[in-house]
Amino acid sequence: MIYEFPAIVSYDTVEHVYYVNFPDMSNCFTDGETLYKALDNASDVLGLMLSDAECNGDLIPVPSNVNAIKLKPGEIVAIIEANTDVYSRVAV
C-alpha cells in the first residue's frame, strides 16, 4: 500500500546533518548528510515502520494536515511517500 505522511525536516548547523521526524509516528525518525539522502532515508524508515504495523495488525494513524503542524524556526514540512508492498516482499 502507498502512504503519504508529513515529516518535519531540520538542519543541524553544528553536526551538518538533516534530521527528519514524523509527528504522526512515534519513534519514526532518521537523518542524512544531504537533504536528498535525508528524504530518501525518511521514505525508507516510514515504509519499514508502516510495513511492520501492517504485519502486526497495528493501527496506522491518519496523517496530520500539513497546515496543523507547528514548526520551529528553521523547520520545514515535507510529504514523504512510502510503499509498504516493497518491504513485505523482502520481510524474513
Protein Blocks (a to p, Z undefined) as FASTA:
>chain_A
ZZdddddddddfklopacdddfkbghiacddfbfklmmmmmmmmmmmmmmmmmmnopacd
ddddfklpccdehiacddddddfklmmmmpZZ
